Amino acid sequence: MNKKHILIVYWGCSGGGSKFTAEIIKAIKNSGETKLYIAISDHNENLTDIQSIGLGIFSINLHSTPFYRFPIRLLELRKQLFDFIFLKRIQIVYCTMSHIFDLFFLDIFLRSGVKYVFTMHDALPHPGDNQLIRRATYQFEVRASDRIIVLSEHVKNQLLLSYGYDLSRITVTKHGIFNYGKKQTIRKYPVGRPLRLLFFGRIEKYKGLDLLIDAFNLLRKEHKSIELLIAGSGKASYLPTNINAFKGVQFDNRWIPDGEVERLLSKSDLVLAPYTEASQSGVIATAFGAGLPVIITPVGGLIEQVSHKNTGIISKDVSSPSFASAIELLITDPELYEHCAKSIVINADNKFSWAETAKDLEKTFSEVYNA
């Protein structure tokens, strides 16, 4: 059987999108049913990892191009990309995550006659995103797509409702786990030291940090030894200016590079996702990759990622008292904590496996190819 020639595209440089792309590339390559090529930014923080896989790469350097050179460089890259697609006999272009640079290249894919597939992580912009640019990018990609892959039923429903997209052209798959270091081990309930809670990721108002701080202060009244680390970059103007002076709280407001993530997770016991809205979360995938149970609010696709009292706890509602109660349920029950930790590791090779995601993608590519 002839292999399908597929170009995987991601123009971003860092964060969950970069990690997601690297994991997808490795998983699909291992399936052996496709001939893969990669189009990627030469500033991507996972570039070395991706290059080591040994695939043909088309790289762009628009991120470092001076403003006055940008239009000329863009025209050069558009021509080079069109030629690359022709020479490599690309049949399907798969975009792993929406990026503003898609607006510069999507018409190249359409003119070359390839099928276009992309993973829609979010059907609607989050509060705090550039709404106009995000919506324009999403609309453009949805109209151009032969198939859209989503990572939760929640996003599928948003795609149907907001864009009127054809249900038969949507594939729902799972978000695999992110592993940043040591092989996953079953966590034990901490004894003889404070229990350490972690909020990790981009700082945005919809992430519910104000809700979390209130919940933590409620918990500290009865559980004075617990600690909370908030680590991530973003505007924190809506938070108390003296947050680092709060008892038990440490606020590390900066971008956390991949090289520091494993250390951050290894010294934590629980990951918290007190979001007020969400599609699904790469933070949950990261926590599971480290064997850490997660406490979430019952919003969006989060409830599809976390199994209540099995891989974490789902709070009853989106409020500080409810979230505090959810945390308390796990930190006061060592048996439940260790059950959740064990369940996460057991599910790593099936429910959370990238190999399972790759099977869904391969099936989708075959259907698109044969359509």
C-alpha positions as CSV (number, residue, x, y, z in Angstrom):
1,M,0.0,0.0,0.0
2,N,1.3,3.4,-1.0
3,K,2.0,5.7,2.0
4,K,0.2,9.0,2.2
5,H,2.5,12.0,2.0
6,I,1.5,14.4,4.9
7,L,2.9,17.8,5.8
8,I,2.5,18.6,9.5
9,V,2.4,22.3,10.1
10,Y,2.8,24.4,13.3
11,W,4.2,28.0,13.2
12,G,4.3,28.7,16.9
13,C,7.5,28.6,19.0
14,S,6.7,27.5,22.6
15,G,4.2,26.2,25.1
16,G,1.5,23.5,24.8
17,G,1.1,23.9,21.0
18,S,4.8,23.2,20.5
19,K,4.8,20.2,22.8
20,F,1.6,18.8,21.3
21,T,3.1,19.0,17.8
22,A,6.2,17.1,18.9
23,E,4.2,14.3,20.5
24,I,1.9,14.0,17.5
25,I,4.8,13.8,15.1
26,K,6.5,11.0,17.1
27,A,3.2,9.1,17.5
28,I,2.2,9.2,13.8
29,K,5.7,8.4,12.6
30,N,5.7,5.3,14.8
31,S,2.5,4.1,13.2
32,G,4.4,3.6,9.9
33,E,1.4,4.3,7.6
34,T,2.5,7.7,6.4
35,K,5.4,9.6,4.8
36,L,5.7,12.6,7.1
37,Y,7.2,16.1,6.5
38,I,7.2,19.0,8.9
39,A,6.7,22.8,8.4
40,I,7.8,24.6,11.5
41,S,9.4,27.8,12.9
42,D,13.1,27.6,13.3
43,H,12.5,29.3,16.7
44,N,10.4,26.3,18.0
45,E,11.7,25.3,21.4
46,N,11.1,21.6,20.5
47,L,13.0,21.9,17.2
48,T,16.0,19.8,18.2
49,D,13.7,17.0,19.5
50,I,11.7,17.1,16.2
51,Q,14.9,17.2,14.0
52,S,16.1,14.1,15.8
53,I,13.1,12.1,14.5
54,G,14.7,12.3,11.1
55,L,11.9,13.7,8.9
56,G,12.1,16.2,6.0
57,I,11.7,19.7,7.5
58,F,10.6,23.0,5.9
59,S,11.5,25.8,8.4
60,I,10.6,29.4,8.5
61,N,12.3,32.3,10.3
62,L,9.7,35.0,10.2
63,H,9.8,35.5,13.9
64,S,13.3,37.1,13.7
65,T,12.8,38.9,10.4
66,P,13.1,42.7,10.7
67,F,9.8,44.5,10.1
68,Y,11.1,46.2,6.9
69,R,12.1,42.9,5.5
70,F,9.0,41.0,6.5
71,P,6.9,41.4,3.2
72,I,9.8,40.3,1.0
73,R,10.7,37.4,3.2
74,L,7.1,36.3,3.4
75,L,6.9,36.2,-0.4
76,E,10.0,34.2,-0.6
77,L,8.8,31.7,2.0
78,R,5.4,31.4,0.2
79,K,7.1,30.4,-3.0
80,Q,9.4,28.0,-1.3
81,L,6.5,26.3,0.6
82,F,4.6,25.9,-2.6
83,D,7.6,24.3,-4.3
84,F,8.2,22.1,-1.3
85,I,4.6,20.8,-1.4
86,F,5.0,20.0,-5.1
87,L,8.4,18.4,-4.9
88,K,7.5,16.2,-1.9
89,R,4.1,15.2,-3.5
90,I,2.2,16.3,-0.4
91,Q,-1.4,15.1,-0.4
92,I,-2.6,16.2,3.0
93,V,-1.6,19.2,5.2
94,Y,-2.3,18.8,8.9
95,C,-2.1,21.8,11.1
96,T,-1.7,20.8,14.7
97,M,-2.8,24.1,16.2
98,S,-4.1,27.4,14.9
99,H,-1.6,30.2,14.6
100,I,-1.8,33.7,13.1
101,F,0.8,32.8,10.5
102,D,-1.8,30.4,9.1
103,L,-3.3,33.5,7.5
104,F,-0.1,34.0,5.5
105,F,0.1,30.4,4.1
106,L,-3.4,28.8,4.0
107,D,-4.1,30.0,0.5
108,I,-0.9,28.2,-0.6
109,F,-2.3,24.9,0.6
110,L,-5.6,25.5,-1.2
111,R,-3.9,26.5,-4.5
112,S,-1.7,23.4,-4.4
113,G,-4.8,21.2,-4.3
114,V,-3.9,19.3,-1.0
115,K,-6.5,18.3,1.5
116,Y,-6.4,20.5,4.7
117,V,-7.0,19.1,8.2
118,F,-6.4,20.9,11.4
119,T,-6.9,20.4,15.2
120,M,-9.1,23.0,16.7
121,H,-8.1,23.3,20.3
122,D,-10.5,26.2,20.9
123,A,-13.6,26.9,18.9
124,L,-14.0,30.4,20.4
125,P,-11.3,32.8,21.7
126,H,-10.7,32.8,25.4
127,P,-11.4,36.0,27.4
128,G,-8.2,38.1,27.1
129,D,-7.2,36.8,23.6
130,N,-7.2,39.2,20.7
131,Q,-10.8,38.5,19.8
132,L,-10.7,40.0,16.2
133,I,-7.6,38.2,15.0
134,R,-8.4,34.9,16.7
135,R,-11.9,34.9,15.2
136,A,-10.7,35.8,11.8
137,T,-8.1,33.0,11.9
138,Y,-10.6,30.4,13.1
139,Q,-13.2,31.4,10.5
140,F,-10.6,31.2,7.7
141,E,-9.4,27.8,8.8
142,V,-12.9,26.3,9.4
143,R,-13.9,27.3,5.8
144,A,-10.8,25.9,4.3
145,S,-10.8,22.6,6.2
146,D,-11.7,19.2,4.7
147,R,-11.8,17.8,8.2
148,I,-11.4,19.2,11.7
149,I,-10.0,17.3,14.7
150,V,-11.2,18.4,18.2
151,L,-10.0,17.2,21.6
152,S,-13.3,17.3,23.5
153,E,-17.0,16.9,22.9
154,H,-17.3,20.4,24.3
155,V,-15.3,21.9,21.4
156,K,-17.2,19.7,18.9
157,N,-20.5,21.1,20.1
158,Q,-19.1,24.7,19.9
159,L,-17.9,24.0,16.4
160,L,-21.3,22.8,15.4
161,L,-23.2,25.7,17.1
162,S,-20.9,28.6,16.2
163,Y,-19.8,27.6,12.7
164,G,-22.5,25.3,11.4
165,Y,-19.8,22.8,10.5
166,D,-20.7,19.4,9.1
167,L,-20.8,16.8,11.9
168,S,-19.6,14.1,9.6
169,R,-16.3,16.0,9.0
170,I,-15.4,16.3,12.7
171,T,-13.1,13.8,14.5
172,V,-13.1,13.7,18.3
173,T,-9.9,12.3,19.9
174,K,-8.1,12.6,23.2
175,H,-5.4,14.9,24.4
176,G,-2.4,12.7,25.2
177,I,-0.2,13.2,28.3
178,F,2.8,15.5,28.3
179,N,5.9,14.0,29.9
180,Y,8.7,16.4,30.7
181,G,11.3,14.1,32.3
182,K,11.4,11.0,34.4
183,K,9.1,8.1,33.6
184,Q,5.7,8.4,35.4
185,T,5.6,6.8,38.9
186,I,2.8,6.3,41.3
187,R,2.7,9.1,43.8
188,K,2.4,8.4,47.5
189,Y,0.5,10.6,49.9
190,P,3.1,13.0,51.4
191,V,4.0,12.3,55.1
192,G,6.1,14.5,57.4
193,R,6.1,17.6,55.2
194,P,3.5,20.2,54.0
195,L,1.3,19.2,51.1
196,R,2.2,21.2,48.0
197,L,-0.5,22.5,45.6
198,L,0.5,23.8,42.2
199,F,-1.2,26.2,39.7
200,F,0.9,26.1,36.5
201,G,0.4,27.8,33.2
202,R,-0.5,31.1,31.5
203,I,-1.9,33.7,33.8
204,E,-5.3,34.9,32.5
205,K,-8.4,36.1,34.3
206,Y,-10.5,33.1,33.0
207,K,-8.0,30.8,34.7
208,G,-9.7,31.6,38.0
209,L,-6.7,32.6,40.1
210,D,-8.7,35.0,42.2
211,L,-11.1,32.1,42.9
212,L,-8.2,29.9,43.8
213,I,-6.6,32.4,46.2
214,D,-9.9,32.8,48.1
215,A,-10.3,29.0,48.2
216,F,-6.7,28.6,49.5
217,N,-7.3,31.1,52.3
218,L,-10.4,29.2,53.3
219,L,-8.4,26.0,53.5
220,R,-5.6,27.5,55.5
221,K,-8.0,28.1,58.4
222,E,-8.1,24.3,59.0
223,H,-5.0,23.1,57.1
224,K,-2.2,25.6,58.1
225,S,0.6,23.5,56.7
226,I,-0.5,23.4,53.0
227,E,1.5,25.4,50.5
228,L,0.5,26.9,47.1
229,L,2.9,27.7,44.2
230,I,1.5,29.7,41.3
231,A,3.9,29.5,38.4
232,G,3.4,31.0,34.9
233,S,3.6,34.2,32.8
234,G,0.9,36.7,32.2
235,K,-0.8,39.8,33.5
236,A,-1.6,39.5,37.1
237,S,-3.1,43.0,37.6
238,Y,-6.4,41.5,38.8
239,L,-4.7,39.7,41.7
240,P,-3.6,41.2,45.0
241,T,-0.4,43.1,44.7
242,N,1.0,41.6,47.9
243,I,0.2,38.0,46.9
244,N,3.7,36.7,47.8
245,A,3.1,38.0,51.3
246,F,0.1,35.7,51.8
247,K,0.9,32.8,54.1
248,G,1.8,29.6,52.3
249,V,1.7,31.3,48.8
250,Q,4.6,31.7,46.4
251,F,4.0,33.5,43.1
252,D,6.5,32.9,40.3
253,N,5.2,35.2,37.6
254,R,7.4,34.3,34.5
255,W,7.5,32.0,31.6
256,I,8.5,28.5,32.8
257,P,10.8,26.9,30.2
258,D,10.5,23.2,29.4
259,G,13.7,22.5,31.2
260,E,12.2,23.6,34.5
261,V,8.8,21.9,34.2
262,E,9.9,18.5,35.5
263,R,11.4,20.0,38.7
264,L,8.3,22.0,39.3
265,L,6.0,19.0,39.0
266,S,8.3,16.6,41.0
267,K,8.1,18.8,44.1
268,S,4.3,19.2,43.9
269,D,1.5,16.9,45.1
270,L,-1.6,18.3,43.4
271,V,-2.3,20.4,40.3
272,L,-5.2,22.9,40.4
273,A,-7.3,24.1,37.5
274,P,-9.9,26.5,38.9
275,Y,-10.9,27.8,35.4
276,T,-14.1,29.8,34.8
277,E,-14.2,28.5,31.2
278,A,-12.1,26.1,29.2
279,S,-12.0,23.9,26.1
280,Q,-9.6,21.3,27.4
281,S,-6.3,21.7,29.2
282,G,-2.7,21.0,28.4
283,V,-2.0,21.6,32.0
284,I,-4.1,18.6,32.9
285,A,-2.1,16.5,30.4
286,T,1.1,17.7,32.0
287,A,-0.1,16.9,35.5
288,F,-1.1,13.4,34.4
289,G,2.3,12.9,32.7
290,A,3.9,13.5,36.1
291,G,1.4,11.2,37.9
292,L,-0.3,14.1,39.7
293,P,-4.0,14.2,40.5
294,V,-5.9,17.3,39.4
295,I,-8.6,19.4,41.0
296,I,-10.9,21.1,38.4
297,T,-14.0,23.2,38.2
298,P,-16.9,21.7,36.2
299,V,-16.4,23.8,33.0
300,G,-16.0,23.0,29.3
301,G,-14.0,20.0,28.3
302,L,-12.2,19.7,31.7
303,I,-14.8,17.3,32.9
304,E,-14.0,15.0,30.0
305,Q,-10.3,14.9,31.0
306,V,-10.7,14.3,34.7
307,S,-12.6,11.3,36.2
308,H,-14.1,12.3,39.6
309,K,-12.5,10.4,42.5
310,N,-10.5,8.4,39.9
311,T,-7.9,10.8,38.4
312,G,-8.8,13.9,40.4
313,I,-11.7,15.8,41.9
314,I,-14.4,17.9,40.1
315,S,-15.8,20.7,42.3
316,K,-19.6,21.0,42.5
317,D,-19.6,24.5,41.0
318,V,-17.4,27.4,40.1
319,S,-16.9,29.1,43.4
320,S,-14.2,29.4,46.0
321,P,-16.0,27.4,48.8
322,S,-16.8,24.6,46.3
323,F,-13.2,24.5,45.0
324,A,-11.9,24.6,48.6
325,S,-14.1,21.6,49.5
326,A,-12.8,19.7,46.4
327,I,-9.2,20.2,47.4
328,E,-10.0,19.3,51.0
329,L,-11.6,16.1,49.9
330,L,-8.3,14.9,48.4
331,I,-5.8,16.3,50.9
332,T,-7.6,14.7,53.9
333,D,-8.0,11.2,52.3
334,P,-4.6,9.5,51.7
335,E,-6.3,6.4,50.4
336,L,-8.3,8.4,47.8
337,Y,-5.2,10.4,46.8
338,E,-3.2,7.2,46.2
339,H,-6.1,5.6,44.3
340,C,-6.2,8.7,41.9
341,A,-2.4,8.6,41.5
342,K,-2.4,4.9,40.7
343,S,-5.3,5.3,38.2
344,I,-3.4,8.0,36.3
345,V,-0.4,5.8,35.8
346,I,-2.6,2.8,34.8
347,N,-4.4,4.9,32.1
348,A,-1.1,6.4,30.7
349,D,-0.7,3.5,28.2
350,N,-4.3,3.5,27.0
351,K,-6.7,6.3,27.7
352,F,-4.0,9.0,27.8
353,S,-1.7,7.4,25.2
354,W,-0.5,9.3,22.1
355,A,-0.6,6.0,20.2
356,E,-4.4,6.1,20.6
357,T,-4.5,9.7,19.3
358,A,-2.4,8.6,16.4
359,K,-4.9,5.9,15.5
360,D,-7.7,8.4,15.3
361,L,-5.6,10.7,13.2
362,E,-4.5,8.0,10.8
363,K,-8.1,6.9,10.3
364,T,-9.0,10.5,9.6
365,F,-6.2,11.0,7.1
366,S,-7.3,7.8,5.3
367,E,-10.9,9.0,5.1
368,V,-9.8,12.4,3.8
369,Y,-7.4,10.8,1.3
370,N,-10.0,8.5,-0.1
371,A,-12.8,11.0,-0.2
